[in-house]
Amino acid sequence: MSFPRYPKYKESGVEWLGEVPEHWATAPFKRLIDIQNGADHKLVETDTGFPVIGSGGPFAYASEFLHDGESVLLGRKGTIDKPLYVTGRFWTVDTMYWTKICPNVCGKYAYYLALTIPFDYYSTNTALPSMTKGCLGSHTVTFPPLPEQTRIAAFLDRETAKIDGLVTEQQRLIDLLKEKRQSVISHAVTKGLNPQAPMKPSGIEWLGDVPKHWEIARIKHFTSSIEQGWSPQCEGFPAEDNEWGVLKVGCVNSGKFNPTENKLLPPELQPDPKLAIARDDLLISRANTRELVGSAAVAERDYPNLMLCDKLYRIRFKSECCIPSFVSHYLRCDAVRGQIELGATGASASMLNIGQSAILELAIVVPLIKEQAYILDFLAAETAKLDALTAEAQRAIELLQERRTALISAAVTGQIDIRHLAGAGAA
């Protein structure tokens, strides 16, 4: 949908802003909002009361409040690029700024203005990005009279709600595609592809019935070796071509081996070629969070300069028994994941460990090699279709978000005239 422009414009005097509507004002942001520091909420934290708001929204309650009314919250440290609009009584943390809305300013309009601030330009170039009051307050903005601000805010409320609804639909589609993908894989590697195949009880409660001609065993019966690697003190960046690197545990998190997840081995340390990754190595995370411990992926080719780390297991299989990719798919089935998580140990949920015996003793059901290959070909084709649909939905989300950003920017800089549009709010 295209929108009309204002009949007359003037030069704003600001290079990046360009022309603005003739009757609009231009001023530092501090003319519209009075920026205040948040505060530590620990002394007033309670089980109920006033919401304590951080960059991600409310997360606790306080017995006191910092402000009652409209306010735009701005990041001071950490997450600085996600302004929030709040009303009523609230407390906000010391890594945030809160604002008093100045007279003759619509709070919601000020919020939409805040969304257009180039935070990357103003933020400090440090490990923990931060913003100063001075930078935020001196940022140049343009704005119309209060009645028109209110109209623009109402228009953007309506239009962004429509866009957000479409984004939600696309995200729901992505979630459904993810569930479908998981279901297709789980069914294929535990039930096979022939719905008419005779079944038999596996004797394993969480596995249920399996094809009658498939073998039920423990993973250890099909392995030729299992080992873990070496984790020396490495550099904080990945190795280049022809340099030795040590894999990070995250190289298997997605279910597909990511060789870029590595750290450069310092030149004073001698590499161990025996730990180099080879084609068909099944890599399994030994230590990670509950959701990621036991994650598995297969190296699709040789990586002669990448070494196995201490937090990864490498399993090699008897070639006549198992195709490693079949086992990798099997390990990602929901029922199998449940067993892996049950077998993981550790005092902290942020770092659990899975022992070699827990992996090797895990029950597995496998067909003959020829059928494994057939199943893998089927899964490659089916998951490629689902991945293409997922990528399409993700691209749709990106386009919608770009549209949302552009619409807000155009409305609060006067590049579109919404005064006479239906539903834009009363003057």
N, C-alpha and C positions, 0 to 999 in steps of 0.2 A: 504494500500500500504506500503510495506517495502522499506527502503532506505539502501544503502551500508554504511559501516563505512570507515574511513580513514585507509590506509594501516599500518601506524605506529603511536603509541601514546607514551606519556611520563607522568610521574607523575607531577601533577600540584603543589603539595605541600600544597594544600588546601583540607581539609578532605571532605567537602561536594561536591567539584568539581570533585575530583578523577582524572582520566586520561584525558588528552586533546591531540589533534593532535600534532605531534612532532614539526611542524613548527609554531604553534600558540604561541602568547605571553600571559602572565598573568600579570595583574597589577590592582591597584585600579581604580575605575570608574573615578576618577578625572583626570586620564591620558587621557581620551577620551573626557571628557566634562568639561567645566568651569561653575560652578554653580553660578547663580546670583539671588538676591532677586527680586521678583515682587514688585509692588508699588500700592498705593491707586490711583485709576483712577478717583476719583470724580472731581478733579480739572480740568481734561482735557476731561471730558465726553461731548459728543456732539450727535446730531441726526444722523450724518453720519461721516465717517472717517475710522480710523483703528480699527480692531476688538479688543475688550477687552475680554480676554479669562480667564475663571475660570475652575474649575475641570470638569464641565459639557460641556465645549466648549464655543464658543462665545456667549455673552449675551448683549453686549452694544458696543458703539463706542467711540473712543477717538480722539482728535485733534493732539495728538503726539503719537510716538511709542517708545518702549523700544529696539527693535531689528529688523533688516531686514535680513532675511535669514532662513536657517534651524535652528530648535531648538527643544529640547525635554523639555516639561514642566512637572514638578514634584510637587506633593502636599507637602506643608509645614505644613498646619493645616487642620483639618477636613477630607475631602476626600483625602487620601494620596496614595491610591493604584491604581490610574488610570492615569498613564503617558499619555501624549498627544504628538503627532508629529505635528509640524506646520512649515509652510514656509511663506516667505514674511514678511511684516511689521505688527507688532502686539504690543499690550500692554497686560500684564498679571497682575493679582491682587496680593495683598500683602500676600495672603494665599498660593501662589504658588511660586515655583522657576522656572526660565527660564535658558537655558543653551546656551553657545557658543560651537559649535562643534569644537574640536581641529583639526589641520591639520592631513592629512592621516587617517581620520576617516569618515566613511559613516554615515550621520545623521540618516538615517533610521535604520541602524544596531544598533546604540546607543539606538534608541527607543525600538527596540526589546529586547536589553539587559535590559533596564529599566523595561520591563514587567516581568522579571524574578526575580526582587529584592524581598526578603522576607520581605515585609513591616511590617507584624505583629511582626516579630522578632526585628526590629529596632525601631518601633514607641513607643512613651511614653504611659504608661498605665494610661491614664487620660480620663476624660469625652470627651475632644476634642483631639483626637490623633494628634500627631505632629511628624515631622521628622527634624533632624538637617542636615546641610550641611556636617558636619563631618561624620555622619553615611552613607549618600548617597555617598559621595566622597570616603570613605575608603572601600566601598563594593568591593570585589574582582571580577573581570570579566576576561574573556579570549577572545581573538580576533585574527583573521588571518590578513594577509596583506590587504590593501585597496581594490584591485580588487576582492578578495574573499569575503570581507565584502559586497561589492556591489552585488555580485552574490547571497549571502545568503539573503540579504534584498529583492532582486527581487523575489527570490523563495518564501520567506515568504509572500510577498505582494500577489502573485498569489494564494498560497495555503490557506492563511487565508481568502482571498476574496471568495474562493469556500465554505469554512466552514461557513463564515458569511452569504452567500447566502442560505445555507441549514438551518441555524438557523432562518433566516427571513421567510422561507417557513413554518417551524414548528410553529413559532410565529403567522403567518397568519392563520394557521390551528387552533391554540388555540383560536384566536379571533373569527373565524367562529363558532367553537364549543360553545363558550360562547354566541354568538348571537343566535345560534340554541337552546341552552338550555333555554335562556330567552324567545324565541318565543314559544317554546313548553309549557312552564309554563303559559305564558300570555294567549295563546289560550285556554288552558285547563280550566283555572279558570274564563274565561269571556265568552267563546263560547261553552264549553263542549266538549265531545269526539264524539258525534254522528253528523256527517256532514249532515244527513238527518233530524235532529230535526227542527221543525218549529221555526222560529225566530220572534221577535217582537222588535220594537224600544224601547230602554231603556228610551228615553226622556232626556238622558244625552249626550251632544255632544261628549265628549271625550271617552265615553264608547261604543257608537254605538248600533247596534243590539245585542240582547242577546237571549238565548233560551226562548221560549214562556212560559215554565212551571217554570222558575226560578223566585225567588222573588227579587224585587228591593227595597232596603230600605237604611237606614243609619246604620252605624256600631253601633250606640248607641242603636238601637232596639234589638240587639242581645247580648249586654253586661250585665253582672250581677254586675261588679264593675270595676273601674279604679282608680289607685293610683300611686303615685310616692314615692320614698324611702328616704333614709337618707344618707348624705355624710359627715361623721365626718372626722377629720384629721387622716388618716391611715398611716401605715408603707409603705415603698416604695417597698414592695415585697409581693407576694401572700401568702395566708394562706396555712398551711399544713392540712392534714387530722385531723379532730376533733378540728380544730381551726376555729374561726369565721372570715369570710372575707366579704368585701363589694365589690359588683360588680363594674367594670369599664364600662363606656359607650361602649367601644369597644367590649364588649362580644357579641354584635349582628351584628357587622359590616359585617361579611361574609354571613349573612343570616342563619347561623347555630349557635346555642348557644354554646359559648365557656366558660365553667366555670373557666378555668384557668386565665381568664382576671378579676382578683380581687386583692384587697389589704388587708393585714392583719389588722383586727380591734385591736387596742392596748388593752392590757389586763386590763388597768384601766377603759376602757369604757364598759358599760353594753350593750350586744346585745339585739335586739328587735326581738324575735322569730316570731312576726306577719309579719315581712318583709322577712322571709325566703322563698326561691324560691321553688315552688311546681310544680309537673308534670302538663303539659299543660298550664302553665302560658305563655301568649304572652307578650314578652318584646319588647318595642319600644323606640328607642333613642329620648329623648326630646330635647337635645341640642348637636349639632355637626356641621361639615361643611355642605355646601349645598348638597354635594353628599351623605352624610351619615346620615343627620338628618332624622328621621323617619325610619331608618333601623329596621328590625324586625326579631325576631327569637323566637322559642318555646322551653321551657325546656322539655326535653324528660323524665325526672325523677325528683324525689324530691332531693333538695339540702338543707338539714336542717341547714347547717352552713353557707350558703351564703345569704347575705341580698341584697335587692333591693337598688340601690343608687338613689340619688336625680335627676340624669340626665336620668333616665329610667322610663317609664310608665309600669305598669303591668295591663294588661287587662285580666279579666276572663269572659268567655262566658256562656250563658245559654246552657247547654249541649244538649238540644233538638233542638237547632237552628244551631249551628256552631261548626265545628271542628277547634280548634285554628290554626293548620298547614295550613288549607285551607285559612284562613284569612292572615296568614303570607305570603303565596305564592302570594295572591292577592295584598298585599301591595307592593310587589316587581315588579309588572307589570310596564312597561314603562309609560303607561297612568296614572296610579295611582301615580307613583313616581312624575310625572309632577305636579299633584295636591298637593302633599305633599310639594314640593319645593315652589310652589306658595303660600301655606299657611304659610310657615316659615317666621319668622321675625327676625330682628337683624341688628345692624349697621355694623357688621363685617362679611365678607364672611367666615371667619375662625371659627365663632361660631354663628349659627342661632338657633332659638328656634321654636318648634312647640307646640302650646297650646293643651290642652285636647279637647277643643271644635272642633278644626280643625280635629282631629282624629275621634272623635265621630260623627261629622256631615258628614264625608266622605261617599259618596255613595258606596254601595256594592251590588253585585248581587250574590245570592247563590241558589243552588239547595237543595233538601232534603238531610238530613244527609247521607242516604244510597249512594246517588250519589256522595256526597263529598268524602266519604271513597273510592269509586271506582276510582274517579279522583286522589286521593292521592296515591293509589296503582299504578296506571298507571304512575304517575310522578316519583315515587320512582324507578320504573324499568327503565324508559326512561332516567332520569337524571343520574342513575348509569352507564348506557352505555356511555353516553356523558362524564361523569367524568372519566371513565376508559380510553377513547380515549384521553382526555386532559392530564391525568397523563402520558400516553404513549408518547405523544408529548413533554411534559415537560422533561421527562427522556431523550428523544432523544436530546433535547437542551443541557441538562447537559453533555451528552456523547460527543457531538460535541464541547462544550466549553472545556471539559477536553482534547479532542484530540488537539484542538487549542493550549492550554497551553503547552501540552507535546511536540508538534511539534516545537514551538518557542524555548522552553528550549533545546531540542535536537540539533536544528540548531545552536544556539549561544554558545553552550558549546562544539561543535565539535563531538557530538555523531553520527551524520549522515554526509555523504559526498555528497554534491549536486553539486559538481563542473562540473560533466559531464552530468547532467540531462538536457533534452531539456527544454528551456524556463527559465533556472535559471539565465539568464543575461549574458552579455558579460564580459569577463575579461578585 
